[in-house]
Amino acid sequence: MAATENRVLLESVTVDFPIYDAAARSLKRRLVLDKMSGLMAAKAPNVGGSVRENRQGVIIVRALDSVSFELVEGDRVALIGHNGAGKTTLLRVVAGIFEPTIGNVRSDGRVMPLFNLTEGMSPDETGIEMIQVRGTLLGLSGQEIADRINDIAEFCELGEYISMPVRTYSTGMLIRLGFAITTSVTSEILIMDEFISTADAAFMERAEARLKGFVERANIMLLATHSASIARQWCNKGMLLEHGRVVEFGSVDAVLETYDRISKRHG
């Protein structure tokens, strides 16, 4: 029996977030609605999805509006758009963190959302303990974590610090540990809010091959980024969001050109 191919499918996905309920002061609700609606009417580039009032008097922000697309194996998609366009909301919907208000989401394959390299790190626990905690959060079994500990410790080059509390680490050391743990994992569907990087240029140069292998092991990648160079280097498709809607989905260069054109139009 053939293995199921990995894919991500969104069908008319809409996500609404309520702001003020019907019990809120009517003047305050009206001021908020009028202000936000005015910004939307002016098509302010730094404002997110549409703002409206529903039948129950609840003011809502429509962060995603009827978003539909399909990703298949081999797709590495750069998610592009202004701040507030809906990129983070879309990533969290695909990751299963947010439920759509309307529409359907289907993911065939192991999804790994990667939003923070140091998530789950407690200052009083050691580097070894953080490998175990972070590995668990990334979906590894106890044996898989044990099999990776030596490789992770060797790669991040923390020496004896690996057995010390992470509160004794510099920011660079903490990020190197998070990078080493994260890139030891294999995911079929990789979801990233900004690309993995470190402030340590020398470490990042050494880590380039490891990072390349980490990305290539994923069958599908959806990456939110503001960097055109990262989009071109790591992705083969682009998706442009504007005010919660997909404006364009195609080649990276075509999507970046459209985004640049829209950005210049808004000044």
C-alpha contacts under 8 A as a table, 3 or more apart, distances in Angstrom:
res1	aa1	res2	aa2	distance
4	T	108	D	7.57
5	E	72	V	7.85
5	E	73	E	7.02
5	E	108	D	7.14
5	E	109	G	7.71
6	N	72	V	6.31
6	N	73	E	5.79
6	N	107	S	7.49
6	N	108	D	4.93
6	N	109	G	5.09
6	N	188	E	7.05
6	N	189	I	7.52
6	N	219	N	7.02
6	N	220	I	7.49
7	R	70	E	7.14
7	R	71	L	5.41
7	R	72	V	4.49
7	R	73	E	6.31
7	R	107	S	5.89
7	R	108	D	5.19
7	R	109	G	7.00
7	R	220	I	7.40
8	V	70	E	5.59
8	V	71	L	4.97
8	V	72	V	6.65
8	V	94	V	7.60
8	V	105	V	7.61
8	V	106	R	5.78
8	V	107	S	4.52
8	V	108	D	6.40
9	L	68	S	7.53
9	L	69	F	6.02
9	L	70	E	4.48
9	L	71	L	6.49
9	L	105	V	5.83
9	L	106	R	5.07
9	L	107	S	6.42
10	L	13	V	6.23
10	L	67	V	6.81
10	L	68	S	4.86
10	L	69	F	5.38
10	L	70	E	6.39
10	L	103	G	7.56
10	L	104	N	5.85
10	L	105	V	4.69
10	L	106	R	6.50
11	E	66	S	7.58
11	E	67	V	6.64
11	E	68	S	4.59
11	E	69	F	6.86
11	E	103	G	5.59
11	E	104	N	5.17
11	E	105	V	6.53
12	S	65	D	7.62
12	S	66	S	4.09
12	S	67	V	4.93
12	S	68	S	5.03
12	S	102	I	7.17
12	S	103	G	4.90
12	S	104	N	6.91
13	V	64	L	6.93
13	V	65	D	6.59
13	V	66	S	4.81
13	V	67	V	4.81
13	V	68	S	6.44
13	V	100	P	6.02
13	V	101	T	7.47
13	V	102	I	5.61
13	V	103	G	4.24
13	V	104	N	6.09
13	V	105	V	7.39
14	T	62	R	7.26
14	T	63	A	7.50
14	T	64	L	4.89
14	T	65	D	4.61
14	T	66	S	5.06
14	T	67	V	6.60
14	T	100	P	5.72
14	T	101	T	5.60
14	T	102	I	4.99
14	T	103	G	6.30
15	V	62	R	5.87
15	V	63	A	5.56
15	V	64	L	4.96
15	V	65	D	6.80
15	V	99	E	7.67
15	V	100	P	4.99
15	V	101	T	4.90
15	V	102	I	6.82
16	D	60	I	6.14
16	D	61	V	5.58
16	D	62	R	4.42
16	D	63	A	5.90
16	D	64	L	7.22
16	D	100	P	7.89
16	D	101	T	6.14
17	F	60	I	5.32
17	F	61	V	5.14
17	F	62	R	6.43
17	F	63	A	7.14
18	P	21	D	7.25
18	P	58	V	6.51
18	P	59	I	5.80
18	P	60	I	4.16
18	P	61	V	6.33
19	I	58	V	7.19
19	I	59	I	5.45
19	I	60	I	5.53
19	I	61	V	7.19
20	Y	23	A	7.90
20	Y	24	A	6.07
20	Y	29	R	6.60
20	Y	58	V	5.74
20	Y	59	I	5.41
20	Y	60	I	7.56
21	D	24	A	5.65
21	D	57	G	6.61
21	D	58	V	4.52
21	D	59	I	6.68
22	A	26	S	7.99
22	A	56	Q	6.52
22	A	57	G	4.87
22	A	58	V	5.39
24	A	28	K	7.41
24	A	29	R	6.75
25	R	28	K	5.43
25	R	29	R	6.27
26	S	29	R	5.04
26	S	30	R	6.06
27	L	30	R	5.09
27	L	31	L	6.12
28	K	31	L	5.17
28	K	32	V	6.23
29	R	32	V	5.25
29	R	33	L	6.13
29	R	59	I	7.28
30	R	33	L	5.07
30	R	34	D	5.95
31	L	34	D	5.21
31	L	35	K	6.00
32	V	35	K	5.23
32	V	36	M	6.06
33	L	36	M	5.36
33	L	37	S	5.84
33	L	51	V	6.92
33	L	52	R	6.88
33	L	53	E	7.55
33	L	59	I	6.95
34	D	37	S	5.17
34	D	38	G	5.98
35	K	38	G	5.17
35	K	39	L	6.45
36	M	39	L	5.15
36	M	40	M	6.28
36	M	51	V	6.37
37	S	40	M	5.02
37	S	41	A	6.06
37	S	50	S	7.51
37	S	51	V	5.99
37	S	52	R	7.51
38	G	41	A	5.05
38	G	42	A	6.27
39	L	42	A	5.13
39	L	43	K	6.24
39	L	44	A	5.58
39	L	47	V	7.19
40	M	43	K	4.78
40	M	44	A	6.06
40	M	47	V	7.07
40	M	50	S	6.60
40	M	51	V	7.69
41	A	44	A	7.78
43	K	47	V	7.86
44	A	47	V	5.70
44	A	266	H	7.54
45	P	82	H	6.52
45	P	83	N	7.94
45	P	263	S	7.68
45	P	266	H	6.56
46	N	82	H	6.23
46	N	83	N	5.61
46	N	84	G	6.17
46	N	85	A	7.81
47	V	83	N	7.33
47	V	84	G	5.60
47	V	85	A	7.27
47	V	243	H	7.31
48	G	63	A	6.57
48	G	83	N	7.34
48	G	84	G	4.05
48	G	85	A	5.00
48	G	86	G	6.62
48	G	242	E	7.94
48	G	243	H	5.13
48	G	244	G	6.91
49	G	61	V	6.10
49	G	62	R	5.06
49	G	63	A	4.54
49	G	64	L	6.62
49	G	65	D	7.80
49	G	84	G	7.24
49	G	85	A	6.58
49	G	86	G	7.03
49	G	242	E	7.97
49	G	243	H	4.25
49	G	244	G	4.98
50	S	61	V	5.77
50	S	62	R	5.17
50	S	63	A	7.08
50	S	243	H	6.70
50	S	244	G	7.73
51	V	59	I	7.11
51	V	60	I	5.77
51	V	61	V	4.62
51	V	62	R	6.23
52	R	59	I	5.67
52	R	60	I	5.57
52	R	61	V	6.70
52	R	62	R	7.86
53	E	56	Q	7.90
53	E	57	G	5.73
53	E	58	V	5.41
53	E	59	I	4.34
53	E	60	I	6.12
54	N	57	G	5.41
54	N	58	V	5.46
54	N	59	I	6.53
54	N	60	I	7.37
55	R	58	V	7.37
62	R	65	D	6.42
62	R	244	G	7.19
63	A	85	A	7.64
63	A	86	G	5.59
63	A	89	T	6.98
63	A	243	H	7.28
63	A	244	G	5.21
64	L	67	V	6.59
64	L	86	G	6.13
64	L	89	T	7.46
64	L	90	L	7.29
64	L	243	H	7.58
64	L	244	G	4.06
64	L	245	R	6.22
65	D	244	G	5.35
65	D	245	R	5.47
66	S	103	G	7.64
66	S	245	R	6.97
67	V	244	G	7.86
67	V	245	R	6.13
67	V	246	V	6.33
68	S	246	V	7.98
71	L	75	D	6.15
71	L	220	I	7.22
72	V	75	D	5.80
72	V	220	I	6.70
73	E	219	N	5.05
73	E	220	I	5.46
74	G	219	N	5.53
74	G	220	I	5.78
75	D	219	N	7.26
75	D	220	I	5.16
75	D	221	M	6.42
75	D	235	C	7.81
75	D	236	N	6.72
75	D	237	K	6.91
76	R	220	I	5.74
76	R	221	M	4.53
76	R	222	L	6.06
76	R	223	L	7.68
76	R	234	W	7.26
76	R	235	C	4.67
76	R	236	N	5.45
76	R	237	K	6.11
77	V	221	M	6.02
77	V	222	L	4.90
77	V	223	L	6.10
77	V	235	C	5.42
77	V	236	N	6.30
77	V	237	K	4.69
77	V	238	G	5.18
77	V	239	M	6.75
78	A	222	L	6.22
78	A	223	L	4.97
78	A	224	A	5.86
78	A	225	T	6.59
78	A	231	A	5.50
78	A	235	C	5.89
78	A	236	N	7.89
78	A	237	K	6.26
78	A	238	G	4.64
78	A	239	M	6.13
78	A	252	V	7.23
79	L	87	K	6.67
79	L	222	L	6.78
79	L	223	L	5.61
79	L	224	A	4.42
79	L	225	T	6.28
79	L	238	G	6.05
79	L	239	M	4.96
79	L	240	L	6.15
79	L	241	L	7.39
80	I	87	K	7.36
80	I	224	A	6.15
80	I	225	T	6.06
80	I	226	H	6.52
80	I	238	G	7.10
80	I	239	M	6.00
80	I	240	L	4.85
80	I	241	L	6.24
80	I	256	L	7.83
80	I	259	Y	7.71
81	G	85	A	5.69
81	G	87	K	7.13
81	G	226	H	7.54
81	G	240	L	5.62
81	G	241	L	5.08
81	G	242	E	6.07
81	G	259	Y	7.06
82	H	85	A	5.39
82	H	241	L	7.83
82	H	242	E	7.06
83	N	86	G	7.89
84	G	87	K	7.34
84	G	243	H	7.24
85	A	241	L	5.72
85	A	242	E	4.93
85	A	243	H	4.73
85	A	244	G	5.43
85	A	245	R	7.95
86	G	89	T	5.24
86	G	90	L	6.07
86	G	241	L	6.79
86	G	242	E	7.48
86	G	243	H	6.72
86	G	244	G	4.97
86	G	245	R	7.97
87	K	90	L	5.16
87	K	91	L	6.27
87	K	224	A	6.42
87	K	241	L	7.01
88	T	91	L	5.07
88	T	92	R	6.24
88	T	193	D	6.84
88	T	224	A	7.49
89	T	92	R	5.17
89	T	93	V	6.22
89	T	98	F	7.50
90	L	93	V	5.06
90	L	94	V	6.29
91	L	94	V	5.23
91	L	95	A	6.11
91	L	191	I	6.56
91	L	192	M	7.59
91	L	193	D	7.43
91	L	222	L	7.63
91	L	224	A	7.92
92	R	95	A	4.87
92	R	96	G	6.08
92	R	97	I	5.02
92	R	98	F	5.53
92	R	113	P	7.95
93	V	96	G	5.13
93	V	97	I	5.82
93	V	98	F	4.71
93	V	99	E	6.18
93	V	100	P	6.89
93	V	105	V	7.69
94	V	97	I	7.68
94	V	105	V	7.01
94	V	107	S	7.40
94	V	191	I	7.95
95	A	98	F	7.75
95	A	111	V	6.44
95	A	112	M	7.24
95	A	113	P	5.84
95	A	191	I	7.02
96	G	99	E	6.74
100	P	103	G	6.27
100	P	104	N	7.19
100	P	105	V	7.89
107	S	111	V	7.62
109	G	188	E	5.81
109	G	189	I	6.43
110	R	187	S	6.13
110	R	188	E	5.24
110	R	189	I	5.92
111	V	187	S	6.48
111	V	188	E	6.32
111	V	189	I	4.60
111	V	190	L	6.05
111	V	191	I	7.33
112	M	138	L	6.93
112	M	187	S	5.90
112	M	188	E	7.68
112	M	189	I	6.12
112	M	190	L	5.08
112	M	191	I	6.02
113	P	190	L	6.23
113	P	191	I	4.59
113	P	192	M	6.20
114	L	117	L	7.24
114	L	190	L	7.38
114	L	191	I	5.80
114	L	192	M	4.90
114	L	193	D	6.86
115	F	191	I	7.95
115	F	192	M	5.83
115	F	193	D	5.30
115	F	194	E	7.74
116	N	119	E	5.38
117	L	175	I	6.68
117	L	178	G	4.92
117	L	179	F	6.28
117	L	182	T	7.04
117	L	196	I	7.99
118	T	121	M	5.71
118	T	134	R	7.96
118	T	174	L	7.21
118	T	175	I	6.72
118	T	178	G	5.35
119	E	134	R	7.14
120	G	130	M	7.67
120	G	133	V	6.67
120	G	134	R	6.00
120	G	137	L	7.61
121	M	125	E	7.70
121	M	130	M	5.87
121	M	133	V	7.49
121	M	134	R	7.14
121	M	166	V	7.90
122	S	125	E	5.67
122	S	130	M	7.50
122	S	166	V	7.32
123	P	126	T	7.94
123	P	165	P	6.27
123	P	166	V	5.07
123	P	167	R	4.50
124	D	165	P	5.11
124	D	166	V	6.40
124	D	167	R	6.26
125	E	129	E	5.94
125	E	130	M	6.59
125	E	164	M	7.62
125	E	165	P	4.88
125	E	166	V	6.19
126	T	129	E	5.08
126	T	130	M	6.14
126	T	162	I	6.58
126	T	163	S	5.34
126	T	164	M	4.80
126	T	165	P	3.99
126	T	166	V	5.54
127	G	130	M	4.96
127	G	131	I	6.28
127	G	161	Y	7.21
127	G	162	I	4.51
127	G	163	S	5.67
127	G	164	M	6.31
127	G	165	P	6.49
127	G	166	V	5.99
127	G	177	L	7.61
128	I	131	I	5.14
128	I	132	Q	6.58
128	I	149	I	7.45
128	I	162	I	5.93
128	I	163	S	6.03
129	E	132	Q	5.10
129	E	133	V	6.26
130	M	133	V	4.95
130	M	134	R	5.72
130	M	135	G	7.96
131	I	134	R	5.31
131	I	135	G	5.68
131	I	145	I	7.45
131	I	149	I	7.02
131	I	181	I	6.38
132	Q	135	G	5.15
132	Q	136	T	6.16
132	Q	142	G	7.79
132	Q	145	I	6.27
133	V	136	T	5.20
133	V	137	L	6.37
134	R	137	L	5.04
134	R	138	L	6.27
134	R	181	I	7.29
135	G	138	L	5.06
135	G	139	G	6.46
135	G	140	L	5.43
135	G	141	S	7.90
135	G	145	I	6.12
135	G	181	I	6.87
135	G	182	T	7.76
136	T	139	G	5.12
136	T	140	L	5.16
136	T	141	S	6.65
136	T	142	G	7.60
136	T	145	I	7.78
137	L	140	L	7.48
138	L	182	T	7.66
138	L	185	V	7.58
140	L	143	Q	7.99
140	L	144	E	5.72
140	L	145	I	6.16
140	L	185	V	7.78
141	S	144	E	5.09
141	S	145	I	6.24
142	G	145	I	5.21
142	G	146	A	6.25
143	Q	146	A	4.99
143	Q	147	D	6.12
144	E	147	D	5.12
144	E	148	R	6.43
145	I	148	R	5.21
145	I	149	I	6.21
146	A	149	I	5.45
147	D	150	N	7.39
148	R	151	D	5.39
148	R	152	I	6.09
148	R	184	S	7.19
149	I	152	I	5.20
149	I	153	A	6.06
150	N	153	A	5.18
150	N	154	E	6.04
151	D	154	E	5.20
151	D	155	F	6.02
152	I	155	F	5.20
152	I	156	C	6.24
152	I	177	L	7.61
152	I	180	A	5.40
152	I	181	I	6.01
152	I	184	S	7.29
153	A	156	C	5.63
153	A	157	E	6.45
153	A	158	L	6.86
153	A	159	G	7.65
153	A	162	I	6.72
153	A	177	L	7.85
153	A	180	A	7.91
154	E	157	E	5.40
154	E	158	L	7.63
154	E	159	G	7.81
155	F	180	A	6.51
156	C	173	M	7.91
156	C	176	R	5.55
156	C	177	L	5.62
156	C	180	A	5.89
158	L	161	Y	5.33
158	L	162	I	5.67
158	L	173	M	7.18
159	G	162	I	6.07
160	E	163	S	5.95
160	E	164	M	7.22
161	Y	164	M	4.90
161	Y	165	P	7.79
161	Y	169	Y	7.70
164	M	168	T	7.13
165	P	168	T	5.90
165	P	169	Y	7.71
166	V	169	Y	5.17
166	V	174	L	7.11
169	Y	172	G	7.83
169	Y	173	M	5.64
169	Y	174	L	6.04
170	S	173	M	5.17
170	S	174	L	6.32
171	T	174	L	5.14
171	T	175	I	6.26
172	G	175	I	5.20
172	G	176	R	6.15
172	G	198	T	7.26
172	G	199	A	6.65
172	G	200	D	6.63
173	M	176	R	5.08
173	M	177	L	6.26
174	L	177	L	5.20
174	L	178	G	6.27
175	I	178	G	4.96
175	I	179	F	5.96
175	I	198	T	6.60
176	R	179	F	5.02
176	R	180	A	6.10
176	R	198	T	7.25
176	R	203	F	7.94
177	L	180	A	5.17
177	L	181	I	6.24
178	G	181	I	5.24
178	G	182	T	6.06
179	F	182	T	5.22
179	F	183	T	6.03
179	F	196	I	7.66
180	A	183	T	5.48
180	A	184	S	6.35
181	I	184	S	5.42
181	I	185	V	7.29
182	T	185	V	5.79
183	T	186	T	7.71
183	T	210	R	6.96
183	T	211	L	6.50
183	T	214	F	5.46
184	S	214	F	7.34
185	V	214	F	7.40
186	T	214	F	6.84
186	T	217	R	6.13
186	T	218	A	6.71
187	S	190	L	5.97
187	S	217	R	6.89
187	S	218	A	5.23
187	S	219	N	7.74
188	E	217	R	7.30
188	E	218	A	4.65
188	E	219	N	5.03
188	E	220	I	6.36
189	I	218	A	5.83
189	I	219	N	6.07
189	I	220	I	4.77
189	I	221	M	5.84
189	I	222	L	7.96
190	L	218	A	6.12
190	L	219	N	7.96
190	L	220	I	6.17
190	L	221	M	4.66
190	L	222	L	6.33
191	I	221	M	5.97
191	I	222	L	5.03
191	I	223	L	6.06
192	M	195	F	6.52
192	M	221	M	7.77
192	M	222	L	6.34
192	M	223	L	4.77
192	M	224	A	6.32
193	D	223	L	5.99
193	D	224	A	4.92
193	D	225	T	6.94
194	E	223	L	6.41
194	E	224	A	5.25
194	E	225	T	4.87
194	E	226	H	7.66
195	F	223	L	7.03
195	F	224	A	7.66
195	F	225	T	6.82
195	F	230	I	7.63
197	S	204	M	7.10
198	T	201	A	7.08
198	T	203	F	7.77
198	T	204	M	6.34
200	D	203	F	5.37
200	D	204	M	6.16
201	A	204	M	5.04
201	A	205	E	6.17
202	A	205	E	5.26
202	A	206	R	6.54
203	F	206	R	5.18
203	F	207	A	6.04
204	M	207	A	4.79
204	M	208	E	6.07
205	E	208	E	5.40
206	R	209	A	7.25
207	A	210	R	5.25
207	A	211	L	6.10
208	E	211	L	5.12
208	E	212	K	6.12
209	A	212	K	5.03
209	A	213	G	6.25
210	R	213	G	5.18
210	R	214	F	6.20
211	L	214	F	4.99
211	L	215	V	6.33
212	K	215	V	5.33
212	K	216	E	6.11
213	G	216	E	5.04
213	G	217	R	6.06
214	F	217	R	5.43
214	F	218	A	7.05
215	V	218	A	5.55
215	V	221	M	7.68
216	E	219	N	7.27
218	A	221	M	6.55
225	T	228	A	7.84
225	T	230	I	7.53
225	T	231	A	7.04
227	S	230	I	5.34
227	S	231	A	6.27
228	A	231	A	5.04
228	A	232	R	6.17
228	A	256	L	7.05
229	S	232	R	5.18
229	S	233	Q	6.05
230	I	233	Q	5.07
230	I	234	W	5.96
230	I	235	C	7.77
231	A	234	W	5.66
231	A	235	C	5.33
231	A	238	G	7.75
231	A	252	V	6.94
232	R	235	C	5.76
232	R	236	N	7.26
232	R	252	V	6.42
232	R	253	D	7.44
235	C	238	G	7.40
235	C	252	V	7.15
236	N	251	S	6.60
236	N	252	V	6.16
237	K	249	F	7.38
237	K	250	G	5.54
237	K	251	S	4.62
237	K	252	V	4.73
238	G	248	E	7.92
238	G	249	F	5.76
238	G	250	G	5.53
238	G	251	S	5.59
238	G	252	V	4.36
238	G	253	D	7.75
238	G	254	A	7.92
238	G	255	V	5.62
238	G	256	L	7.58
239	M	246	V	6.96
239	M	247	V	7.66
239	M	248	E	5.76
239	M	249	F	4.38
239	M	250	G	6.64
239	M	252	V	7.85
239	M	255	V	6.54
240	L	246	V	5.80
240	L	247	V	5.46
240	L	248	E	5.19
240	L	249	F	6.43
240	L	255	V	6.25
240	L	259	Y	7.02
241	L	244	G	6.11
241	L	245	R	5.42
241	L	246	V	4.64
241	L	247	V	5.66
241	L	248	E	7.46
242	E	245	R	5.43
242	E	246	V	6.57
242	E	247	V	6.39
246	V	249	F	7.23
248	E	255	V	6.39
249	F	255	V	6.90
250	G	254	A	6.83
250	G	255	V	6.51
251	S	254	A	5.35
251	S	255	V	6.27
252	V	255	V	5.29
252	V	256	L	6.11
253	D	256	L	5.16
253	D	257	E	6.13
254	A	257	E	5.15
254	A	258	T	6.31
255	V	258	T	5.12
255	V	259	Y	6.17
256	L	259	Y	5.01
256	L	260	D	6.06
257	E	260	D	5.10
257	E	261	R	6.16
258	T	261	R	5.06
258	T	262	I	6.20
259	Y	262	I	5.12
259	Y	263	S	6.05
260	D	263	S	5.08
260	D	264	K	6.19
261	R	264	K	5.27
261	R	265	R	6.27
262	I	265	R	5.08
262	I	266	H	6.42
263	S	266	H	5.27
263	S	267	G	6.29
264	K	267	G	4.87
